[in-house]
Amino acid sequence: MKKSVRITYADVYLKPVLIRVVHAAVKVIEHPYYRVKYDRTLKRRGKKWAIIAISRMILTAFYFMFNNSEIFNSSDL
């Protein structure tokens, strides 16, 4: 079974913003959670797939934080 590389619930305005967020998130040195995930996916799948995978993770985190009225807690990572 092939996994999708699409961000299905993001529109044409949100996708470029997510891509920029991913590029910024993988450069953060203090909290390397997304950088580690990016590097692992990059080795297996390539740059584009890794960027989309991390953007889907971030979009999912935003969705659940918004629906549950929670604030971001980096200790949960």
PQR file with spaces between the fields and no chain letter, atoms N, CA, C, O and H, PARSE charges and radii, in Angstrom:
ATOM       1  N    MET     1       0.839   -1.178    0.000 -0.4000 1.5000
ATOM       2  CA   MET     1       0.000    0.000    0.000 -0.0000 2.0000
ATOM       3  C    MET     1       0.884    1.240    0.000  0.5500 1.7000
ATOM       4  O    MET     1       1.814    1.352    0.799 -0.5500 1.4000
ATOM       5  N    LYS     2       0.586    2.167   -0.900 -0.4000 1.5000
ATOM       6  CA   LYS     2       1.351    3.395   -1.007 -0.0000 2.0000
ATOM       7  C    LYS     2       0.765    4.472   -0.109  0.5500 1.7000
ATOM       8  O    LYS     2      -0.449    4.674   -0.078 -0.5500 1.4000
ATOM       9  H    LYS     2      -0.169    2.076   -1.549  0.4000 1.0000
ATOM      10  N    LYS     3       1.635    5.164    0.624 -0.4000 1.5000
ATOM      11  CA   LYS     3       1.172    6.268    1.456 -0.0000 2.0000
ATOM      12  C    LYS     3       1.059    7.534    0.632  0.5500 1.7000
ATOM      13  O    LYS     3       1.818    7.743   -0.314 -0.5500 1.4000
ATOM      14  H    LYS     3       2.621    5.000    0.599  0.4000 1.0000
ATOM      15  N    SER     4       0.119    8.365    0.995 -0.4000 1.5000
ATOM      16  CA   SER     4      -0.103    9.612    0.272 -0.0000 2.0000
ATOM      17  C    SER     4       0.913   10.658    0.696  0.5500 1.7000
ATOM      18  O    SER     4       1.328   10.707    1.854 -0.5500 1.4000
ATOM      19  H    SER     4      -0.498    8.195    1.764  0.4000 1.0000
ATOM      20  N    VAL     5       1.304   11.489   -0.248 -0.4000 1.5000
ATOM      21  CA   VAL     5       2.193   12.602    0.048 -0.0000 2.0000
ATOM      22  C    VAL     5       1.450   13.922   -0.038  0.5500 1.7000
ATOM      23  O    VAL     5       2.065   14.988   -0.028 -0.5500 1.4000
ATOM      24  H    VAL     5       0.967   11.450   -1.189  0.4000 1.0000
ATOM      25  N    ARG     6       0.170   13.858   -0.121 -0.4000 1.5000
ATOM      26  CA   ARG     6      -0.627   15.065   -0.257 -0.0000 2.0000
ATOM      27  C    ARG     6      -1.101   15.575    1.092  0.5500 1.7000
ATOM      28  O    ARG     6      -1.320   14.810    2.032 -0.5500 1.4000
ATOM      29  H    ARG     6      -0.330   12.992   -0.130  0.4000 1.0000
ATOM      30  N    ILE     7      -1.249   16.864    1.157 -0.4000 1.5000
ATOM      31  CA   ILE     7      -1.872   17.496    2.314 -0.0000 2.0000
ATOM      32  C    ILE     7      -3.289   17.803    1.866  0.5500 1.7000
ATOM      33  O    ILE     7      -3.531   18.831    1.235 -0.5500 1.4000
ATOM      34  H    ILE     7      -1.072   17.486    0.394  0.4000 1.0000
ATOM      35  N    THR     8      -4.215   16.934    2.181 -0.4000 1.5000
ATOM      36  CA   THR     8      -5.541   17.002    1.595 -0.0000 2.0000
ATOM      37  C    THR     8      -6.416   18.106    2.172  0.5500 1.7000
ATOM      38  O    THR     8      -7.297   18.609    1.474 -0.5500 1.4000
ATOM      39  H    THR     8      -4.019   16.099    2.694  0.4000 1.0000
ATOM      40  N    TYR     9      -6.205   18.492    3.406 -0.4000 1.5000
ATOM      41  CA   TYR     9      -7.088   19.463    4.036 -0.0000 2.0000
ATOM      42  C    TYR     9      -6.514   20.873    4.059  0.5500 1.7000
ATOM      43  O    TYR     9      -7.031   21.733    4.771 -0.5500 1.4000
ATOM      44  H    TYR     9      -5.489   18.084    3.972  0.4000 1.0000
ATOM      45  N    ALA    10      -5.465   21.126    3.301 -0.4000 1.5000
ATOM      46  CA   ALA    10      -4.884   22.464    3.231 -0.0000 2.0000
ATOM      47  C    ALA    10      -5.149   23.052    1.848  0.5500 1.7000
ATOM      48  O    ALA    10      -5.032   22.362    0.835 -0.5500 1.4000
ATOM      49  H    ALA    10      -5.044   20.427    2.722  0.4000 1.0000
ATOM      50  N    ASP    11      -5.500   24.309    1.821 -0.4000 1.5000
ATOM      51  CA   ASP    11      -5.789   24.930    0.528 -0.0000 2.0000
ATOM      52  C    ASP    11      -4.523   25.537   -0.073  0.5500 1.7000
ATOM      53  O    ASP    11      -3.429   25.379    0.469 -0.5500 1.4000
ATOM      54  H    ASP    11      -5.595   24.869    2.644  0.4000 1.0000
ATOM      55  N    VAL    12      -4.684   26.236   -1.204 -0.4000 1.5000
ATOM      56  CA   VAL    12      -3.532   26.770   -1.928 -0.0000 2.0000
ATOM      57  C    VAL    12      -2.825   27.889   -1.169  0.5500 1.7000
ATOM      58  O    VAL    12      -1.670   28.196   -1.465 -0.5500 1.4000
ATOM      59  H    VAL    12      -5.572   26.365   -1.645  0.4000 1.0000
ATOM      60  N    TYR    13      -3.493   28.497   -0.206 -0.4000 1.5000
ATOM      61  CA   TYR    13      -2.865   29.544    0.586 -0.0000 2.0000
ATOM      62  C    TYR    13      -2.139   28.972    1.799  0.5500 1.7000
ATOM      63  O    TYR    13      -1.145   29.540    2.251 -0.5500 1.4000
ATOM      64  H    TYR    13      -4.431   28.248    0.034  0.4000 1.0000
ATOM      65  N    LEU    14      -2.619   27.872    2.319 -0.4000 1.5000
ATOM      66  CA   LEU    14      -2.031   27.292    3.521 -0.0000 2.0000
ATOM      67  C    LEU    14      -0.810   26.436    3.216  0.5500 1.7000
ATOM      68  O    LEU    14       0.120   26.394    4.022 -0.5500 1.4000
ATOM      69  H    LEU    14      -3.427   27.411    1.951  0.4000 1.0000
ATOM      70  N    LYS    15      -0.786   25.765    2.096 -0.4000 1.5000
ATOM      71  CA   LYS    15       0.340   24.874    1.775 -0.0000 2.0000
ATOM      72  C    LYS    15       1.683   25.596    1.700  0.5500 1.7000
ATOM      73  O    LYS    15       2.651   25.118    2.291 -0.5500 1.4000
ATOM      74  H    LYS    15      -1.541   25.799    1.442  0.4000 1.0000
ATOM      75  N    PRO    16       1.783   26.722    1.001 -0.5600 1.5000
ATOM      76  CA   PRO    16       3.078   27.415    0.988  0.2800 2.0000
ATOM      77  C    PRO    16       3.514   27.895    2.373  0.5500 1.7000
ATOM      78  O    PRO    16       4.705   27.904    2.684 -0.5500 1.4000
ATOM      79  N    VAL    17       2.562   28.286    3.189 -0.4000 1.5000
ATOM      80  CA   VAL    17       2.885   28.707    4.554 -0.0000 2.0000
ATOM      81  C    VAL    17       3.410   27.522    5.357  0.5500 1.7000
ATOM      82  O    VAL    17       4.376   27.656    6.108 -0.5500 1.4000
ATOM      83  H    VAL    17       1.594   28.279    2.937  0.4000 1.0000
ATOM      84  N    LEU    18       2.778   26.371    5.201 -0.4000 1.5000
ATOM      85  CA   LEU    18       3.243   25.170    5.896 -0.0000 2.0000
ATOM      86  C    LEU    18       4.654   24.789    5.469  0.5500 1.7000
ATOM      87  O    LEU    18       5.463   24.377    6.300 -0.5500 1.4000
ATOM      88  H    LEU    18       1.993   26.262    4.591  0.4000 1.0000
ATOM      89  N    ILE    19       4.950   24.920    4.199 -0.4000 1.5000
ATOM      90  CA   ILE    19       6.286   24.598    3.708 -0.0000 2.0000
ATOM      91  C    ILE    19       7.320   25.518    4.338  0.5500 1.7000
ATOM      92  O    ILE    19       8.399   25.066    4.720 -0.5500 1.4000
ATOM      93  H    ILE    19       4.293   25.255    3.524  0.4000 1.0000
ATOM      94  N    ARG    20       7.000   26.806    4.452 -0.4000 1.5000
ATOM      95  CA   ARG    20       7.917   27.748    5.108 -0.0000 2.0000
ATOM      96  C    ARG    20       8.069   27.439    6.590  0.5500 1.7000
ATOM      97  O    ARG    20       9.160   27.559    7.148 -0.5500 1.4000
ATOM      98  H    ARG    20       6.123   27.173    4.142  0.4000 1.0000
ATOM      99  N    VAL    21       6.982   27.043    7.221 -0.4000 1.5000
ATOM     100  CA   VAL    21       7.038   26.672    8.643 -0.0000 2.0000
ATOM     101  C    VAL    21       7.945   25.460    8.837  0.5500 1.7000
ATOM     102  O    VAL    21       8.722   25.407    9.791 -0.5500 1.4000
ATOM     103  H    VAL    21       6.095   26.945    6.768  0.4000 1.0000
ATOM     104  N    VAL    22       7.846   24.495    7.937 -0.4000 1.5000
ATOM     105  CA   VAL    22       8.695   23.294    8.038 -0.0000 2.0000
ATOM     106  C    VAL    22      10.159   23.666    7.889  0.5500 1.7000
ATOM     107  O    VAL    22      11.000   23.198    8.656 -0.5500 1.4000
ATOM     108  H    VAL    22       7.215   24.538    7.163  0.4000 1.0000
ATOM     109  N    HIS    23      10.469   24.503    6.911 -0.4000 1.5000
ATOM     110  CA   HIS    23      11.861   24.909    6.726 -0.0000 2.0000
ATOM     111  C    HIS    23      12.399   25.612    7.973  0.5500 1.7000
ATOM     112  O    HIS    23      13.565   25.435    8.328 -0.5500 1.4000
ATOM     113  H    HIS    23       9.786   24.883    6.288  0.4000 1.0000
ATOM     114  N    ALA    24      11.571   26.394    8.630 -0.4000 1.5000
ATOM     115  CA   ALA    24      11.990   27.065    9.857 -0.0000 2.0000
ATOM     116  C    ALA    24      12.076   26.080   11.020  0.5500 1.7000
ATOM     117  O    ALA    24      12.979   26.176   11.851 -0.5500 1.4000
ATOM     118  H    ALA    24      10.624   26.538    8.342  0.4000 1.0000
ATOM     119  N    ALA    25      11.137   25.132   11.081 -0.4000 1.5000
ATOM     120  CA   ALA    25      11.083   24.193   12.211 -0.0000 2.0000
ATOM     121  C    ALA    25      12.268   23.239   12.213  0.5500 1.7000
ATOM     122  O    ALA    25      12.747   22.858   13.282 -0.5500 1.4000
ATOM     123  H    ALA    25      10.403   25.054   10.406  0.4000 1.0000
ATOM     124  N    VAL    26      12.746   22.850   11.051 -0.4000 1.5000
ATOM     125  CA   VAL    26      13.862   21.904   11.023 -0.0000 2.0000
ATOM     126  C    VAL    26      15.192   22.588   11.311  0.5500 1.7000
ATOM     127  O    VAL    26      16.201   21.909   11.499 -0.5500 1.4000
ATOM     128  H    VAL    26      12.357   23.160   10.184  0.4000 1.0000
ATOM     129  N    LYS    27      15.215   23.913   11.350 -0.4000 1.5000
ATOM     130  CA   LYS    27      16.443   24.639   11.659 -0.0000 2.0000
ATOM     131  C    LYS    27      16.591   24.972   13.140  0.5500 1.7000
ATOM     132  O    LYS    27      17.656   25.413   13.572 -0.5500 1.4000
ATOM     133  H    LYS    27      14.395   24.465   11.197  0.4000 1.0000
ATOM     134  N    VAL    28      15.534   24.764   13.918 -0.4000 1.5000
ATOM     135  CA   VAL    28      15.572   25.109   15.338 -0.0000 2.0000
ATOM     136  C    VAL    28      16.507   24.156   16.071  0.5500 1.7000
ATOM     137  O    VAL    28      16.361   22.938   15.976 -0.5500 1.4000
ATOM     138  H    VAL    28      14.669   24.406   13.567  0.4000 1.0000
ATOM     139  N    ILE    29      17.454   24.709   16.791 -0.4000 1.5000
ATOM     140  CA   ILE    29      18.454   23.893   17.485 -0.0000 2.0000
ATOM     141  C    ILE    29      17.980   23.502   18.881  0.5500 1.7000
ATOM     142  O    ILE    29      18.296   22.411   19.356 -0.5500 1.4000
ATOM     143  H    ILE    29      17.572   25.699   16.868  0.4000 1.0000
ATOM     144  N    GLU    30      17.225   24.378   19.544 -0.4000 1.5000
ATOM     145  CA   GLU    30      16.817   24.136   20.929 -0.0000 2.0000
ATOM     146  C    GLU    30      15.841   22.965   21.055  0.5500 1.7000
ATOM     147  O    GLU    30      15.886   22.227   22.040 -0.5500 1.4000
ATOM     148  H    GLU    30      16.968   25.264   19.158  0.4000 1.0000
ATOM     149  N    HIS    31      14.957   22.789   20.065 -0.4000 1.5000
ATOM     150  CA   HIS    31      13.959   21.720   20.088 -0.0000 2.0000
ATOM     151  C    HIS    31      14.073   20.925   18.792  0.5500 1.7000
ATOM     152  O    HIS    31      13.414   21.252   17.805 -0.5500 1.4000
ATOM     153  H    HIS    31      14.920   23.389   19.265  0.4000 1.0000
ATOM     154  N    PRO    32      14.903   19.886   18.788 -0.5600 1.5000
ATOM     155  CA   PRO    32      15.198   19.182   17.528  0.2800 2.0000
ATOM     156  C    PRO    32      14.182   18.110   17.137  0.5500 1.7000
ATOM     157  O    PRO    32      14.502   17.251   16.316 -0.5500 1.4000
ATOM     158  N    TYR    33      12.975   18.130   17.692 -0.4000 1.5000
ATOM     159  CA   TYR    33      11.993   17.073   17.420 -0.0000 2.0000
ATOM     160  C    TYR    33      11.693   16.957   15.925  0.5500 1.7000
ATOM     161  O    TYR    33      11.774   15.870   15.352 -0.5500 1.4000
ATOM     162  H    TYR    33      12.715   18.828   18.359  0.4000 1.0000
ATOM     163  N    TYR    34      11.349   18.074   15.304 -0.4000 1.5000
ATOM     164  CA   TYR    34      11.014   18.037   13.887 -0.0000 2.0000
ATOM     165  C    TYR    34      12.244   17.803   13.021  0.5500 1.7000
ATOM     166  O    TYR    34      12.137   17.222   11.942 -0.5500 1.4000
ATOM     167  H    TYR    34      11.284   18.957   15.769  0.4000 1.0000
ATOM     168  N    ARG    35      13.389   18.240   13.472 -0.4000 1.5000
ATOM     169  CA   ARG    35      14.628   18.012   12.723 -0.0000 2.0000
ATOM     170  C    ARG    35      14.960   16.519   12.668  0.5500 1.7000
ATOM     171  O    ARG    35      15.365   16.008   11.624 -0.5500 1.4000
ATOM     172  H    ARG    35      13.476   18.712   14.349  0.4000 1.0000
ATOM     173  N    VAL    36      14.788   15.832   13.778 -0.4000 1.5000
ATOM     174  CA   VAL    36      15.055   14.392   13.825 -0.0000 2.0000
ATOM     175  C    VAL    36      14.086   13.647   12.912  0.5500 1.7000
ATOM     176  O    VAL    36      14.492   12.772   12.147 -0.5500 1.4000
ATOM     177  H    VAL    36      14.459   16.247   14.626  0.4000 1.0000
ATOM     178  N    LYS    37      12.810   13.995   12.994 -0.4000 1.5000
ATOM     179  CA   LYS    37      11.812   13.367   12.115 -0.0000 2.0000
ATOM     180  C    LYS    37      12.124   13.653   10.649  0.5500 1.7000
ATOM     181  O    LYS    37      12.010   12.769    9.800 -0.5500 1.4000
ATOM     182  H    LYS    37      12.480   14.706   13.615  0.4000 1.0000
ATOM     183  N    TYR    38      12.517   14.892   10.358 -0.4000 1.5000
ATOM     184  CA   TYR    38      12.847   15.279    8.994 -0.0000 2.0000
ATOM     185  C    TYR    38      14.037   14.475    8.472  0.5500 1.7000
ATOM     186  O    TYR    38      14.000   13.964    7.352 -0.5500 1.4000
ATOM     187  H    TYR    38      12.609   15.610   11.048  0.4000 1.0000
ATOM     188  N    ASP    39      15.085   14.364    9.276 -0.4000 1.5000
ATOM     189  CA   ASP    39      16.279   13.626    8.857 -0.0000 2.0000
ATOM     190  C    ASP    39      15.981   12.155    8.598  0.5500 1.7000
ATOM     191  O    ASP    39      16.481   11.578    7.632 -0.5500 1.4000
ATOM     192  H    ASP    39      15.114   14.779   10.185  0.4000 1.0000
ATOM     193  N    ARG    40      15.173   11.552    9.451 -0.4000 1.5000
ATOM     194  CA   ARG    40      14.823   10.140    9.261 -0.0000 2.0000
ATOM     195  C    ARG    40      14.031    9.927    7.973  0.5500 1.7000
ATOM     196  O    ARG    40      14.287    8.985    7.223 -0.5500 1.4000
ATOM     197  H    ARG    40      14.766   12.021   10.236  0.4000 1.0000
ATOM     198  N    THR    41      13.075   10.807    7.728 -0.4000 1.5000
ATOM     199  CA   THR    41      12.266   10.694    6.515 -0.0000 2.0000
ATOM     200  C    THR    41      13.089   11.038    5.282  0.5500 1.7000
ATOM     201  O    THR    41      12.900   10.442    4.222 -0.5500 1.4000
ATOM     202  H    THR    41      12.867   11.572    8.337  0.4000 1.0000
ATOM     203  N    LEU    42      13.992   11.988    5.413 -0.4000 1.5000
ATOM     204  CA   LEU    42      14.846   12.398    4.305 -0.0000 2.0000
ATOM     205  C    LEU    42      15.712   11.235    3.816  0.5500 1.7000
ATOM     206  O    LEU    42      15.891   11.056    2.612 -0.5500 1.4000
ATOM     207  H    LEU    42      14.145   12.473    6.274  0.4000 1.0000
ATOM     208  N    LYS    43      16.240   10.457    4.739 -0.4000 1.5000
ATOM     209  CA   LYS    43      17.073    9.308    4.365 -0.0000 2.0000
ATOM     210  C    LYS    43      16.273    8.257    3.597  0.5500 1.7000
ATOM     211  O    LYS    43      16.766    7.662    2.639 -0.5500 1.4000
ATOM     212  H    LYS    43      16.095   10.603    5.717  0.4000 1.0000
ATOM     213  N    ARG    44      15.042    8.041    4.029 -0.4000 1.5000
ATOM     214  CA   ARG    44      14.229    6.994    3.406 -0.0000 2.0000
ATOM     215  C    ARG    44      13.541    7.430    2.130  0.5500 1.7000
ATOM     216  O    ARG    44      13.497    6.673    1.160 -0.5500 1.4000
ATOM     217  H    ARG    44      14.642    8.524    4.808  0.4000 1.0000
ATOM     218  N    ARG    45      13.003    8.645    2.115 -0.4000 1.5000
ATOM     219  CA   ARG    45      12.080    9.028    1.049 -0.0000 2.0000
ATOM     220  C    ARG    45      12.533   10.175    0.162  0.5500 1.7000
ATOM     221  O    ARG    45      12.126   10.252   -0.997 -0.5500 1.4000
ATOM     222  H    ARG    45      13.039    9.260    2.903  0.4000 1.0000
ATOM     223  N    GLY    46      13.364   11.066    0.680 -0.4000 1.5000
ATOM     224  CA   GLY    46      13.782   12.211   -0.115 -0.0000 2.0000
ATOM     225  C    GLY    46      13.285   13.524    0.481  0.5500 1.7000
ATOM     226  O    GLY    46      12.495   13.545    1.425 -0.5500 1.4000
ATOM     227  H    GLY    46      13.695   11.004    1.622  0.4000 1.0000
ATOM     228  N    LYS    47      13.775   14.621   -0.104 -0.4000 1.5000
ATOM     229  CA   LYS    47      13.516   15.940    0.469 -0.0000 2.0000
ATOM     230  C    LYS    47      12.050   16.342    0.396  0.5500 1.7000
ATOM     231  O    LYS    47      11.481   16.778    1.398 -0.5500 1.4000
ATOM     232  H    LYS    47      14.416   14.604   -0.871  0.4000 1.0000
ATOM     233  N    LYS    48      11.427   16.204   -0.773 -0.4000 1.5000
ATOM     234  CA   LYS    48      10.040   16.641   -0.923 -0.0000 2.0000
ATOM     235  C    LYS    48       9.100   15.854   -0.023  0.5500 1.7000
ATOM     236  O    LYS    48       8.214   16.428    0.609 -0.5500 1.4000
ATOM     237  H    LYS    48      11.889   15.850   -1.587  0.4000 1.0000
ATOM     238  N    TRP    49       9.291   14.545    0.036 -0.4000 1.5000
ATOM     239  CA   TRP    49       8.447   13.698    0.874 -0.0000 2.0000
ATOM     240  C    TRP    49       8.612   14.078    2.341  0.5500 1.7000
ATOM     241  O    TRP    49       7.636   14.129    3.089 -0.5500 1.4000
ATOM     242  H    TRP    49      10.011   14.078   -0.478  0.4000 1.0000
ATOM     243  N    ALA    50       9.849   14.344    2.746 -0.4000 1.5000
ATOM     244  CA   ALA    50      10.115   14.703    4.143 -0.0000 2.0000
ATOM     245  C    ALA    50       9.446   16.021    4.510  0.5500 1.7000
ATOM     246  O    ALA    50       8.888   16.154    5.599 -0.5500 1.4000
ATOM     247  H    ALA    50      10.642   14.303    2.138  0.4000 1.0000
ATOM     248  N    ILE    51       9.499   16.989    3.612 -0.4000 1.5000
ATOM     249  CA   ILE    51       8.871   18.280    3.879 -0.0000 2.0000
ATOM     250  C    ILE    51       7.361   18.128    4.019  0.5500 1.7000
ATOM     251  O    ILE    51       6.756   18.711    4.918 -0.5500 1.4000
ATOM     252  H    ILE    51       9.952   16.881    2.727  0.4000 1.0000
ATOM     253  N    ILE    52       6.758   17.352    3.138 -0.4000 1.5000
ATOM     254  CA   ILE    52       5.312   17.144    3.205 -0.0000 2.0000
ATOM     255  C    ILE    52       4.938   16.366    4.473  0.5500 1.7000
ATOM     256  O    ILE    52       3.921   16.659    5.101 -0.5500 1.4000
ATOM     257  H    ILE    52       7.249   16.878    2.407  0.4000 1.0000
ATOM     258  N    ALA    53       5.748   15.389    4.845 -0.4000 1.5000
ATOM     259  CA   ALA    53       5.460   14.599    6.048 -0.0000 2.0000
ATOM     260  C    ALA    53       5.484   15.474    7.295  0.5500 1.7000
ATOM     261  O    ALA    53       4.602   15.365    8.146 -0.5500 1.4000
ATOM     262  H    ALA    53       6.574   15.152    4.335  0.4000 1.0000
ATOM     263  N    ILE    54       6.483   16.337    7.407 -0.4000 1.5000
ATOM     264  CA   ILE    54       6.572   17.212    8.575 -0.0000 2.0000
ATOM     265  C    ILE    54       5.455   18.245    8.555  0.5500 1.7000
ATOM     266  O    ILE    54       4.915   18.588    9.606 -0.5500 1.4000
ATOM     267  H    ILE    54       7.200   16.425    6.715  0.4000 1.0000
ATOM     268  N    SER    55       5.100   18.745    7.376 -0.4000 1.5000
ATOM     269  CA   SER    55       4.005   19.717    7.323 -0.0000 2.0000
ATOM     270  C    SER    55       2.680   19.079    7.711  0.5500 1.7000
ATOM     271  O    SER    55       1.837   19.729    8.330 -0.5500 1.4000
ATOM     272  H    SER    55       5.538   18.467    6.522  0.4000 1.0000
ATOM     273  N    ARG    56       2.488   17.818    7.354 -0.4000 1.5000
ATOM     274  CA   ARG    56       1.275   17.120    7.794 -0.0000 2.0000
ATOM     275  C    ARG    56       1.268   16.947    9.311  0.5500 1.7000
ATOM     276  O    ARG    56       0.221   17.076    9.946 -0.5500 1.4000
ATOM     277  H    ARG    56       3.172   17.290    6.852  0.4000 1.0000
ATOM     278  N    MET    57       2.427   16.657    9.893 -0.4000 1.5000
ATOM     279  CA   MET    57       2.511   16.529   11.348 -0.0000 2.0000
ATOM     280  C    MET    57       2.161   17.847   12.034  0.5500 1.7000
ATOM     281  O    MET    57       1.419   17.867   13.016 -0.5500 1.4000
ATOM     282  H    MET    57       3.278   16.553    9.378  0.4000 1.0000
ATOM     283  N    ILE    58       2.697   18.938   11.512 -0.4000 1.5000
ATOM     284  CA   ILE    58       2.440   20.256   12.106 -0.0000 2.0000
ATOM     285  C    ILE    58       0.974   20.642   11.943  0.5500 1.7000
ATOM     286  O    ILE    58       0.366   21.177   12.869 -0.5500 1.4000
ATOM     287  H    ILE    58       3.299   18.922   10.714  0.4000 1.0000
ATOM     288  N    LEU    59       0.405   20.372   10.767 -0.4000 1.5000
ATOM     289  CA   LEU    59      -1.002   20.680   10.528 -0.0000 2.0000
ATOM     290  C    LEU    59      -1.905   19.874   11.452  0.5500 1.7000
ATOM     291  O    LEU    59      -2.900   20.398   11.955 -0.5500 1.4000
ATOM     292  H    LEU    59       0.899   19.938   10.015  0.4000 1.0000
ATOM     293  N    THR    60      -1.575   18.615   11.679 -0.4000 1.5000
ATOM     294  CA   THR    60      -2.344   17.783   12.598 -0.0000 2.0000
ATOM     295  C    THR    60      -2.247   18.313   14.028  0.5500 1.7000
ATOM     296  O    THR    60      -3.240   18.328   14.755 -0.5500 1.4000
ATOM     297  H    THR    60      -0.767   18.190   11.271  0.4000 1.0000
ATOM     298  N    ALA    61      -1.054   18.747   14.430 -0.4000 1.5000
ATOM     299  CA   ALA    61      -0.882   19.316   15.766 -0.0000 2.0000
ATOM     300  C    ALA    61      -1.718   20.585   15.922  0.5500 1.7000
ATOM     301  O    ALA    61      -2.374   20.778   16.946 -0.5500 1.4000
ATOM     302  H    ALA    61      -0.247   18.734   13.840  0.4000 1.0000
ATOM     303  N    PHE    62      -1.694   21.457   14.899 -0.4000 1.5000
ATOM     304  CA   PHE    62      -2.523   22.670   14.935 -0.0000 2.0000
ATOM     305  C    PHE    62      -3.994   22.328   15.047  0.5500 1.7000
ATOM     306  O    PHE    62      -4.721   22.957   15.815 -0.5500 1.4000
ATOM     307  H    PHE    62      -1.161   21.301   14.067  0.4000 1.0000
ATOM     308  N    TYR    63      -4.434   21.355   14.300 -0.4000 1.5000
ATOM     309  CA   TYR    63      -5.843   20.959   14.289 -0.0000 2.0000
ATOM     310  C    TYR    63      -6.297   20.509   15.677  0.5500 1.7000
ATOM     311  O    TYR    63      -7.329   20.962   16.173 -0.5500 1.4000
ATOM     312  H    TYR    63      -3.843   20.844   13.675  0.4000 1.0000
ATOM     313  N    PHE    64      -5.527   19.622   16.299 -0.4000 1.5000
ATOM     314  CA   PHE    64      -5.931   19.122   17.605 -0.0000 2.0000
ATOM     315  C    PHE    64      -5.788   20.175   18.698  0.5500 1.7000
ATOM     316  O    PHE    64      -6.576   20.190   19.643 -0.5500 1.4000
ATOM     317  H    PHE    64      -4.689   19.255   15.896  0.4000 1.0000
ATOM     318  N    MET    65      -4.788   21.063   18.582 -0.4000 1.5000
ATOM     319  CA   MET    65      -4.672   22.144   19.560 -0.0000 2.0000
ATOM     320  C    MET    65      -5.866   23.092   19.441  0.5500 1.7000
ATOM     321  O    MET    65      -6.388   23.565   20.451 -0.5500 1.4000
ATOM     322  H    MET    65      -4.148   21.050   17.814  0.4000 1.0000
ATOM     323  N    PHE    66      -6.292   23.364   18.226 -0.4000 1.5000
ATOM     324  CA   PHE    66      -7.431   24.257   18.008 -0.0000 2.0000
ATOM     325  C    PHE    66      -8.734   23.627   18.497  0.5500 1.7000
ATOM     326  O    PHE    66      -9.535   24.293   19.153 -0.5500 1.4000
ATOM     327  H    PHE    66      -5.869   22.980   17.406  0.4000 1.0000
ATOM     328  N    ASN    67      -8.949   22.357   18.185 -0.4000 1.5000
ATOM     329  CA   ASN    67     -10.193   21.686   18.578 -0.0000 2.0000
ATOM     330  C    ASN    67     -10.294   21.458   20.083  0.5500 1.7000
ATOM     331  O    ASN    67     -11.389   21.518   20.641 -0.5500 1.4000
ATOM     332  H    ASN    67      -8.298   21.817   17.652  0.4000 1.0000
ATOM     333  N    ASN    68      -9.187   21.201   20.738 -0.4000 1.5000
ATOM     334  CA   ASN    68      -9.202   20.924   22.174 -0.0000 2.0000
ATOM     335  C    ASN    68      -8.894   22.152   23.017  0.5500 1.7000
ATOM     336  O    ASN    68      -8.825   22.062   24.243 -0.5500 1.4000
ATOM     337  H    ASN    68      -8.297   21.153   20.285  0.4000 1.0000
ATOM     338  N    SER    69      -8.708   23.288   22.378 -0.4000 1.5000
ATOM     339  CA   SER    69      -8.375   24.554   23.065 -0.0000 2.0000
ATOM     340  C    SER    69      -7.168   24.394   23.964  0.5500 1.7000
ATOM     341  O    SER    69      -7.185   24.826   25.117 -0.5500 1.4000
ATOM     342  H    SER    69      -8.763   23.361   21.382  0.4000 1.0000
ATOM     343  N    GLU    70      -6.136   23.784   23.450 -0.4000 1.5000
ATOM     344  CA   GLU    70      -4.900   23.584   24.209 -0.0000 2.0000
ATOM     345  C    GLU    70      -3.825   24.511   23.658  0.5500 1.7000
ATOM     346  O    GLU    70      -3.889   24.958   22.513 -0.5500 1.4000
ATOM     347  H    GLU    70      -6.123   23.433   22.514  0.4000 1.0000
ATOM     348  N    ILE    71      -2.841   24.785   24.498 -0.4000 1.5000
ATOM     349  CA   ILE    71      -1.681   25.545   24.029 -0.0000 2.0000
ATOM     350  C    ILE    71      -0.554   24.559   23.748  0.5500 1.7000
ATOM     351  O    ILE    71      -0.558   23.431   24.239 -0.5500 1.4000
ATOM     352  H    ILE    71      -2.789   24.422   25.428  0.4000 1.0000
ATOM     353  N    PHE    72       0.403   25.003   22.955 -0.4000 1.5000
ATOM     354  CA   PHE    72       1.523   24.147   22.588 -0.0000 2.0000
ATOM     355  C    PHE    72       2.388   23.861   23.809  0.5500 1.7000
ATOM     356  O    PHE    72       2.756   24.769   24.554 -0.5500 1.4000
ATOM     357  H    PHE    72       0.406   25.920   22.556  0.4000 1.0000
ATOM     358  N    ASN    73       2.702   22.595   23.998 -0.4000 1.5000
ATOM     359  CA   ASN    73       3.544   22.180   25.108 -0.0000 2.0000
ATOM     360  C    ASN    73       4.685   21.358   24.540  0.5500 1.7000
ATOM     361  O    ASN    73       4.482   20.221   24.115 -0.5500 1.4000
ATOM     362  H    ASN    73       2.403   21.857   23.393  0.4000 1.0000
ATOM     363  N    SER    74       5.871   21.918   24.528 -0.4000 1.5000
ATOM     364  CA   SER    74       7.006   21.244   23.908 -0.0000 2.0000
ATOM     365  C    SER    74       7.462   20.024   24.700  0.5500 1.7000
ATOM     366  O    SER    74       8.186   19.184   24.166 -0.5500 1.4000
ATOM     367  H    SER    74       6.036   22.842   24.873  0.4000 1.0000
ATOM     368  N    SER    75       7.054   19.908   25.957 -0.4000 1.5000
ATOM     369  CA   SER    75       7.449   18.737   26.738 -0.0000 2.0000
ATOM     370  C    SER    75       6.676   17.485   26.314  0.5500 1.7000
ATOM     371  O    SER    75       7.083   16.371   26.642 -0.5500 1.4000
ATOM     372  H    SER    75       6.466   20.591   26.391  0.4000 1.0000
ATOM     373  N    ASP    76       5.568   17.657   25.591 -0.4000 1.5000
ATOM     374  CA   ASP    76       4.828   16.502   25.092 -0.0000 2.0000
ATOM     375  C    ASP    76       5.539   15.817   23.937  0.5500 1.7000
ATOM     376  O    ASP    76       5.264   14.655   23.639 -0.5500 1.4000
ATOM     377  H    ASP    76       5.237   18.562   25.324  0.4000 1.0000
ATOM     378  N    LEU    77       6.456   16.533   23.283 -0.4000 1.5000
ATOM     379  CA   LEU    77       7.178   15.972   22.147 -0.0000 2.0000
ATOM     380  C    LEU    77       8.181   15.043   22.670  0.5500 1.7000
ATOM     381  O    LEU    77       8.924   14.438   21.897 -0.5500 1.4000
ATOM     382  H    LEU    77       6.679   17.477   23.526  0.4000 1.0000
